[in-house]
């Protein structure tokens, strides 16, 4: 048994030795492997660090790229928005242009139609006015008289009329009549002219309000006729008031027809004044009649009868009459407001008389030939002799002074020339 035990023991010992060797080998192998792993780990660590560094750099670059991408994206969005706005703006401009073209085309079409309509309307108005003028034509041409007075009128004169209480009351409608009277040569026609101008400025621009006038002149037969006066006024109102013009033209073709040649003015007055300017009418008329004392006697009586009807029927007519004081009694029947033209009103310092004398000395051909200082002396002399009727007539608005007036002025001129030593 012991021999077996030795063999067993020896085998056991060999086994232990082999186990130890195996353990040692395993240990060494493990150590070697560990060393290799450690070395590899170091290498991996270095590589990892390098990779980490590269990763960090890549991350930084990535952040920058991301920032650039974000900024680029924002800019792209802004550019897209701007592009969209620009596109929208272009669309708006195109739309505005097209709309404008359509408007212009429409306006051109309307303009063509309106132009045609205006031409047709203008032709119709002219035709209607010509009918009225033809029906009421007369040899009397107050427009020519008006222009003559206008040429003789001295600007800045007769402003005092605006301060007359009765003139203010007349404008306020207190009375239908204003009577202006004064002696011959005091410039009543010029005053009438200034009133026509003032009424035209203050009243003539109101709807359906007309200002008409007539200057009676005893030396011209056609300018003494009341019928001619009424006919002239109808034409003047027809020029200013389209509705009145159309009504008059229509009235002329109705059963009443044209005005008879033998009418004394009664039909004209009734049909084209009483009916057209009734208190229920929209039409209004301011009528200025100068030189009422120079009408023919029969016509004068007829005229006062017509004028009385204005107040009686409450017609929309107001009348300014001017003439000489001899007419006061006849005019009283109208119970008018009254204004007297006197030398005192004309002779106020730096007033109308002086302005008119200076103007006449400058405009009359014979006096224009004189030297300025001589003309001034003549003006002073005329001013001093202003209470003489002959000299007072020099301030009237007659278009051409008569021979007596020129002789009177020339004699004054010679008188002054003699005193100045003949230096003319």
VENZIKA-V784412 format. One record per residue. RES is the residue in three letters. OMEGA is omega in degrees with one decimal (none if undefined). Layout:
RES,OMEGA  RES,OMEGA
This chain:
UNK,-177.7  UNK,177.7  UNK,176.0  UNK,-179.0  UNK,-178.5  UNK,179.5  UNK,179.2  UNK,-179.7  UNK,-179.6  UNK,178.9  UNK,178.8  UNK,-179.2  UNK,178.9  UNK,179.3  UNK,180.0  UNK,-178.8  UNK,-179.6  UNK,178.3  UNK,179.5  UNK,179.7  UNK,179.8  UNK,177.9  UNK,-179.5  UNK,179.8  UNK,179.4  UNK,179.5  UNK,-179.5  UNK,179.3  UNK,178.6  UNK,179.1  UNK,-179.8  UNK,179.3  UNK,179.0  UNK,179.5  UNK,179.4  UNK,179.8  UNK,179.8  UNK,179.9  UNK,179.4  UNK,179.9  UNK,178.1  UNK,-179.5  UNK,179.2  UNK,179.7  UNK,178.8  UNK,179.7  UNK,179.4  UNK,178.2  UNK,179.1  UNK,178.8  UNK,178.9  UNK,178.4  UNK,178.4  UNK,178.9  UNK,178.2  UNK,178.1  UNK,177.9  UNK,177.9  UNK,178.1  UNK,177.7  UNK,178.6  UNK,177.6  UNK,178.9  UNK,179.1  UNK,178.2  UNK,178.0  UNK,178.9  UNK,179.6  UNK,179.6  UNK,179.8  UNK,178.7  UNK,179.2  UNK,178.5  UNK,179.9  UNK,178.9  UNK,178.4  UNK,178.6  UNK,179.6  UNK,178.8  UNK,178.7  UNK,178.7  UNK,178.9  UNK,178.8  UNK,178.1  UNK,179.1  UNK,178.9  UNK,177.9  UNK,178.9  UNK,178.1  UNK,178.6  UNK,179.4  UNK,179.5  UNK,178.9  UNK,179.2  UNK,178.5  UNK,179.8  UNK,179.5  UNK,178.5  UNK,-179.6  UNK,178.9  UNK,177.8  UNK,178.5  UNK,-179.6  UNK,178.0  UNK,179.2  UNK,179.1  UNK,178.4  UNK,177.5  UNK,178.2  UNK,-179.8  UNK,178.5  UNK,178.7  UNK,-180.0  UNK,179.1  UNK,178.4  UNK,-179.7  UNK,179.6  UNK,178.7  UNK,178.8  UNK,-179.5  UNK,179.0  UNK,178.3  UNK,179.4  UNK,179.0  UNK,-179.9  UNK,-179.5  UNK,179.8  UNK,-179.7  UNK,177.7  UNK,176.5  UNK,-179.6  UNK,179.8  UNK,179.7  UNK,-178.1  UNK,-174.5  UNK,179.6  UNK,174.3  UNK,179.1  UNK,-179.1  UNK,179.3  UNK,-178.1  UNK,179.4  UNK,178.5  UNK,177.0  UNK,-179.5  UNK,179.6  UNK,177.2  UNK,179.8  UNK,178.8  UNK,179.7  UNK,-178.9  UNK,-175.4  UNK,178.8  UNK,-177.8  UNK,178.7  UNK,-179.9  UNK,176.9  UNK,175.4  UNK,-177.8  UNK,-178.9  UNK,-178.3  UNK,-178.1  UNK,177.5  UNK,-177.2  UNK,-178.9  UNK,175.8  UNK,177.6  UNK,179.9  UNK,178.1  UNK,179.2  UNK,178.8  UNK,179.1  UNK,179.4  UNK,179.6  UNK,176.2  UNK,-172.7  UNK,172.1  UNK,-177.7  UNK,178.3  UNK,-175.6  UNK,179.2  UNK,-178.1  UNK,-178.8  UNK,175.4  UNK,-179.0  UNK,174.7  UNK,179.7  UNK,178.7  UNK,176.4  UNK,177.1  UNK,177.4  UNK,177.7  UNK,-178.7  UNK,177.7  UNK,176.5  UNK,179.8  UNK,-179.4  UNK,178.4  UNK,178.2  UNK,-179.6  UNK,-173.9  UNK,-175.4  UNK,-173.0  UNK,-179.6  UNK,177.6  UNK,-178.3  UNK,174.8  UNK,174.4  UNK,-176.2  UNK,174.1  UNK,-179.5  UNK,-174.5  UNK,172.8  UNK,179.7  UNK,176.3  UNK,177.6  UNK,-174.4  UNK,-178.6  UNK,178.3  UNK,-176.1  UNK,-178.1  UNK,-179.9  UNK,175.4  UNK,-173.0  UNK,176.8  UNK,176.9  UNK,177.7  UNK,178.0  UNK,-179.8  UNK,179.2  UNK,179.5  UNK,-179.2  UNK,177.4  UNK,-179.4  UNK,-179.6  UNK,179.8  UNK,179.0  UNK,177.4  UNK,-174.4  UNK,-172.1  UNK,-175.6  UNK,-178.7  UNK,177.2  UNK,179.8  UNK,-179.3  UNK,179.3  UNK,179.6  UNK,-179.8  UNK,179.1  UNK,-178.8  UNK,-177.9  UNK,-179.0  UNK,176.9  UNK,-178.8  UNK,179.2  UNK,175.8  UNK,-179.7  UNK,178.1  UNK,177.9  UNK,-179.5  UNK,-177.1  UNK,179.9  UNK,179.8  UNK,-178.7  UNK,-175.9  UNK,-179.6  UNK,179.1  UNK,-179.4  UNK,-175.5  UNK,-173.7  UNK,-170.7  UNK,174.2  UNK,-177.6  UNK,-176.9  UNK,-175.5  UNK,-178.9  UNK,178.0  UNK,-177.1  UNK,178.8  UNK,-177.7  UNK,174.9  UNK,-175.8  UNK,177.3  UNK,-177.7  UNK,167.8  UNK,-175.2  UNK,178.5  UNK,-178.6  UNK,-178.9  UNK,175.6  UNK,-178.1  UNK,177.9  UNK,-177.1  UNK,174.8  UNK,174.8  UNK,-172.1  UNK,-179.3  UNK,179.4  UNK,-179.4  UNK,178.2  UNK,179.1  UNK,-178.3  UNK,179.0  UNK,177.1  UNK,176.8  UNK,-175.6  UNK,177.7  UNK,-177.4  UNK,-179.5  UNK,-179.9  UNK,-177.9  UNK,-177.7  UNK,179.9  UNK,-179.8  UNK,-179.8  UNK,-179.8  UNK,171.4  UNK,-171.0  UNK,170.3  UNK,178.8  UNK,174.6  UNK,-179.1  UNK,-177.4  UNK,-177.2  UNK,179.8  UNK,-178.6  UNK,-175.9  UNK,-177.0  UNK,-179.4  UNK,-177.5  UNK,-176.6  UNK,-179.4  UNK,179.7  UNK,-175.9  UNK,-175.1  UNK,163.6  UNK,-172.4  UNK,174.5  UNK,178.6  UNK,174.2  UNK,-176.2  UNK,176.4  UNK,-178.7  UNK,179.7  UNK,179.7  UNK,-170.9  UNK,177.7  UNK,-176.0  UNK,-175.5  UNK,-177.7  UNK,-173.7  UNK,-174.7  UNK,-178.0  UNK,179.5  UNK,-177.6  UNK,179.1  UNK,178.6  UNK,-179.7  UNK,179.8  UNK,179.4  UNK,-179.9  UNK,-172.1  UNK,179.9  UNK,-170.2  UNK,-177.5  UNK,-179.3  UNK,178.8  UNK,-178.9  UNK,-177.4  UNK,177.1  UNK,-176.1  UNK,-176.2  UNK,177.3  UNK,177.8  UNK,179.4  UNK,178.1  UNK,177.0  UNK,179.9  UNK,179.1  UNK,-179.9  UNK,178.0  UNK,179.2  UNK,-179.7  UNK,-178.1  UNK,-173.3  UNK,-179.1  UNK,175.5  UNK,-177.6  UNK,-179.6  UNK,-178.8  UNK,177.4  UNK,-178.5  UNK,179.9  UNK,-178.5  UNK,179.5  UNK,-178.1  UNK,174.7  UNK,-176.2  UNK,179.7  UNK,-179.7  UNK,179.9  UNK,-173.6  UNK,-179.5  UNK,-178.7  UNK,-179.6  UNK,178.7  UNK,-179.6  UNK,179.7  UNK,-178.2  UNK,178.1  UNK,176.6  UNK,179.0  UNK,-179.3  UNK,179.5  UNK,179.5  UNK,179.7  UNK,177.9  UNK,-177.2  UNK,-178.9  UNK,176.8  UNK,177.7  UNK,179.5  UNK,179.0  UNK,none
